[in-house]
Amino acid sequence: MDARGGIAIVPVTTPDELDRFVRLPMRLNRHDPNYIAPLLMERREALSPKTNPFFAHAEVQLWLAVRDGRDVGRISAQIDALMPQAMGRAGHFGMIAAEDDPAVFAALFAAAEGWLRDRGRDRALGPFNLSINEEVGLLVDGHDTPPMVMMGHDPAYVGGRIEALGYAKARDVYAYLADTTHDLPDRILNRIRRGPPEGVVVRELDMSRYEEEVRDLTQILNDAWADNWGFTPTTEAETAQLAKALKPVIDRRLTWFAEIDGEPAGFIVFLPNVNEAIRDLDGKLLPFGWAKLLWRLKVKGLKTARVPLMGVRRKFAATARGTLLPFLLMDAGASAARRLGYQRAELSWILEDNRAMNHILQAAGAEVYKTYRIYEKALG
């Protein structure tokens, strides 16, 4: 335990401390009408080495800030062994949540930076919760709407507190919002209505070979995103965990693959926005949360979805047939979403300097409605 100015920094080592770590943002954000408490069970699993394969290739430490016996903040620090060499000797921070007090933020970041520095890191990047393939960045614009599934929501004061500690913008990532009740713009539809080019097939997810489909999806993802800033490939264990986690909520009618000459070449996933269904559950599935969740997902239906994953293999991306795949996939997914009663879809997250993807989404009529910021700081 480290104490700074009456604030004790407590490493999380016990199940009770982990539970406090998970619950803290719920208390801090209880007066924010747009905050949605995540499912406590899911958060505990995401932060446990027993259930999250990320821990197999990363070192992670969590801390609580405690003052006068009360939890007032939290933070994580992590080092991912699979982080690309181009990122140098950077380490990550994440899971930041704290009362609006500069002393609390200073104590938390001092602990995280010291831990990273002791392990040879010369730069801190974040927030990553926990990896770049999960929740990324701090919400800096778009606080007036609730987050969609697997996206963060932070109080407006947090960015200023982080910047006051010497952090500066490394990258912004965008969340786009699209109206699924309307067709794609005519200039896109005119290309699509000619039909897929010869050798191109667009099809739904085949649930009878679900695990194989998820492996194909991951291979395409790792290839398509390989040149993106900071991208870390998904491992086989993470693929298996992803398949297990998504199976209860994924809808085959909202997941589409594109094949070129019989080879999986691209995909898109429209994921039902589970946050819409859990908004009033306060993170709990017991005693009646499960029934409410299942009824809202399967009977009442949802109005919003999120596209967390989309990609086209690089060898096809610049070809005549490959450049059409994103639009064919978006049209197939959006058309299915419209038939199922979905009204809006978030496409996220997109790096600000990913010109190709930003151009595709803007051409499809989507607009940026949230911005998340990744910060960095040199560690002396």
Beta strands, then each sheet from edge to edge (+ up, - down):
strand 1: 2-4
strand 2: 7-11
strand 3: 58-67
strand 4: 70-80
strand 5: 90-98
strand 6: 123-126
strand 7: 128-129
strand 8: 135-136
strand 9: 138-141
strand 10: 168-179
strand 11: 200-204
strand 12: 255-260
strand 13: 263-272
strand 14: 304-312
strand 15: 344-351
strand 16: 367-378
sheet 1: 1+ 2- 3+ 4- 5+ 6+ 16- 9+
sheet 2: 1+ 2- 3+ 4- 5+ 6+ 16- 10+ 15- 14- 13+ 12- 11+
sheet 3: 7+ 8-
end
